[in-house]
């Protein structure tokens, strides 16, 4: 059994020492995910703490047959971060000394041309991702969106570490060329 899976299952049985080991092993990567999503270190720390509280309370529901411990925890932490982003967007910001002669305070939403550009960029990225070999695309997405290391990818895909590294490197080179 994978060590993280075992630690998470023991945490689900109330083993605080196992939970501490699980936290020590996974928190750096999950914190990096939070920082990448939230772009605020202090907020990322709060979300990470709230996420680990959820992990502790729901660890008994973890099933290794459905997902790896890291994938399961990443989903919880990612959802916690996205909830925090939604909360921040739904709350109006209070601004002192607002310049009421201008309309700059009226909306914090991106301008229509910026939205169009973001949409075009996303479409171009999706197109370029579709041009990659499936194994390259999978490795790149798992590394960037789920924070998996090269070692973890090699283990989960049952492929040599050098192969996984080459897939990622070549895939990123191909993406760079396609996006330029």
Secondary structure per residue as TSV (DSSP state, phi and psi in degrees):
chain	resnum	aa	ss	phi	psi
A	1	X	-	360.0	140.9
A	2	X	-	-61.1	137.5
A	3	X	H	-57.7	-40.4
A	4	X	H	-66.5	-38.6
A	5	X	H	-60.3	-44.9
A	6	X	H	-63.5	-43.6
A	7	X	H	-61.4	-41.2
A	8	X	H	-67.4	-40.5
A	9	X	H	-65.3	-41.0
A	10	X	H	-65.2	-35.7
A	11	X	H	-62.9	-37.5
A	12	X	H	-64.7	-20.3
A	13	X	T	-94.0	7.6
A	14	X	T	91.2	13.0
A	15	X	-	-80.8	100.2
A	16	X	H	-67.0	-34.5
A	17	X	H	-65.6	-40.0
A	18	X	H	-64.9	-39.4
A	19	X	H	-64.4	-39.4
A	20	X	H	-61.5	-43.8
A	21	X	H	-63.9	-40.6
A	22	X	H	-61.8	-44.2
A	23	X	H	-61.6	-48.0
A	24	X	H	-61.0	-36.2
A	25	X	H	-77.4	-29.6
A	26	X	H	-113.3	-19.8
A	27	X	H	-61.4	-36.8
A	28	X	H	-60.1	-44.3
A	29	X	H	-69.9	-39.7
A	30	X	H	-70.0	-33.0
A	31	X	H	-65.9	-40.1
A	32	X	H	-61.8	-39.4
A	33	X	H	-61.7	-45.9
A	34	X	H	-61.2	-43.9
A	35	X	H	-63.9	-38.1
A	36	X	H	-66.6	-37.9
A	37	X	H	-77.3	-41.0
A	38	X	H	-94.9	-23.4
A	39	X	S	57.3	33.4
A	40	X	-	-153.4	112.6
A	41	X	H	-61.4	-43.4
A	42	X	H	-64.4	-43.6
A	43	X	H	-65.8	-37.7
A	44	X	H	-62.8	-39.7
A	45	X	H	-62.0	-43.9
A	46	X	H	-61.4	-45.9
A	47	X	H	-64.7	-40.3
A	48	X	H	-61.1	-44.3
A	49	X	H	-63.3	-46.5
A	50	X	H	-62.0	-39.3
A	51	X	H	-64.8	-42.2
A	52	X	H	-69.2	-29.1
A	53	X	H	-63.6	-42.1
A	54	X	H	-64.2	-41.7
A	55	X	H	-58.0	-46.3
A	56	X	H	-60.6	-45.2
A	57	X	H	-71.8	-27.0
A	58	X	H	-111.1	7.5
A	59	X	G	-58.9	-31.4
A	60	X	G	-65.2	-20.6
A	61	X	G	-85.5	-8.1
A	62	X	-	-65.1	137.2
A	63	X	-	-129.8	114.8
A	64	X	T	-64.6	-19.9
A	65	X	T	-74.9	-18.8
A	66	X	T	-95.9	-34.8
A	67	X	S	-162.4	161.5
A	68	X	-	-75.9	160.3
A	69	X	H	-58.5	-41.1
A	70	X	H	-66.4	-41.6
A	71	X	H	-64.0	-43.8
A	72	X	H	-61.0	-47.4
A	73	X	H	-70.0	-37.6
A	74	X	H	-59.9	-40.0
A	75	X	H	-63.1	-44.0
A	76	X	H	-63.5	-48.1
A	77	X	H	-65.3	-43.1
A	78	X	H	-61.8	-44.7
A	79	X	H	-63.6	-37.4
A	80	X	H	-62.8	-42.3
A	81	X	H	-66.9	-42.7
A	82	X	H	-64.9	-37.6
A	83	X	H	-61.3	-41.4
A	84	X	H	-64.2	-40.5
A	85	X	H	-63.8	-42.5
A	86	X	H	-63.3	-41.1
A	87	X	H	-60.6	-44.5
A	88	X	H	-64.1	-36.2
A	89	X	H	-74.4	-28.1
A	90	X	H	-84.0	-15.8
A	91	X	S	-92.9	130.9
A	92	X	-	-70.7	143.3
A	93	X	-	-89.8	137.8
A	94	X	-	-92.6	124.6
A	95	X	-	-120.1	125.7
A	96	X	S	-82.9	152.8
A	97	X	S	56.8	50.8
A	98	X	-	-75.1	134.9
A	99	X	-	-84.4	99.4
A	100	X	T	-79.0	-10.1
A	101	X	T	-74.5	-21.0
A	102	X	S	-104.8	165.0
A	103	X	S	-101.2	12.8
A	104	X	G	-62.8	-27.8
A	105	X	G	-77.7	-10.7
A	106	X	G	-66.8	-34.6
A	107	X	-	-149.7	136.3
A	108	X	-	-99.6	1.5
A	109	X	S	-72.3	150.3
A	110	X	-	-62.3	148.8
A	111	X	-	-64.6	156.0
A	112	X	H	-55.6	-39.4
A	113	X	H	-67.8	-33.7
A	114	X	H	-68.3	-39.6
A	115	X	H	-62.5	-42.0
A	116	X	H	-62.9	-43.1
A	117	X	H	-64.0	-41.9
A	118	X	H	-62.6	-40.5
A	119	X	H	-63.5	-42.5
A	120	X	H	-64.9	-40.7
A	121	X	H	-62.3	-43.7
A	122	X	H	-63.9	-41.5
A	123	X	H	-64.1	-40.4
A	124	X	H	-64.9	-41.5
A	125	X	H	-63.5	-45.0
A	126	X	H	-61.0	-42.0
A	127	X	H	-59.5	-46.9
A	128	X	H	-66.8	-37.0
A	129	X	H	-63.4	-37.0
A	130	X	H	-66.5	-21.7
A	131	X	H	-79.1	-15.4
A	132	X	S	-76.8	159.3
A	133	X	-	-67.4	148.0
A	134	X	H	-53.6	-41.1
A	135	X	H	-68.5	-34.7
A	136	X	H	-65.9	-47.3
A	137	X	H	-59.9	-45.3
A	138	X	H	-61.3	-46.8
A	139	X	H	-62.3	-44.2
A	140	X	H	-65.5	-44.2
A	141	X	H	-66.1	-41.6
A	142	X	H	-65.1	-38.3
A	143	X	H	-70.1	-43.7
A	144	X	H	-86.1	-33.9
A	145	X	H	-98.2	-22.9
A	146	X	S	-115.4	-1.2
A	147	X	-	70.3	20.9
A	148	X	-	-73.7	141.3
A	149	X	-	-82.3	168.9
A	150	X	H	-59.3	-42.3
A	151	X	H	-60.8	-45.1
A	152	X	H	-64.3	-39.8
A	153	X	H	-63.3	-43.3
A	154	X	H	-61.0	-41.5
A	155	X	H	-67.1	-48.0
A	156	X	H	-68.1	-30.0
A	157	X	H	-93.0	-6.2
A	158	X	T	55.6	45.6
A	159	X	-	-124.8	155.6
A	160	X	-	-62.2	146.6
A	161	X	H	-56.8	-43.2
A	162	X	H	-60.8	-36.6
A	163	X	H	-65.0	-45.5
A	164	X	H	-63.0	-43.5
A	165	X	H	-61.9	-41.3
A	166	X	H	-65.9	-41.4
A	167	X	H	-58.8	-44.9
A	168	X	H	-67.3	-47.3
A	169	X	H	-60.7	-48.3
A	170	X	H	-66.2	-38.2
A	171	X	H	-63.5	-42.7
A	172	X	H	-66.8	-37.8
A	173	X	H	-62.9	-42.7
A	174	X	H	-66.1	-40.8
A	175	X	H	-61.8	-45.1
A	176	X	H	-58.7	-45.5
A	177	X	H	-64.2	-41.2
A	178	X	H	-67.5	-38.3
A	179	X	H	-77.2	-17.1
A	180	X	-	-85.8	360.0
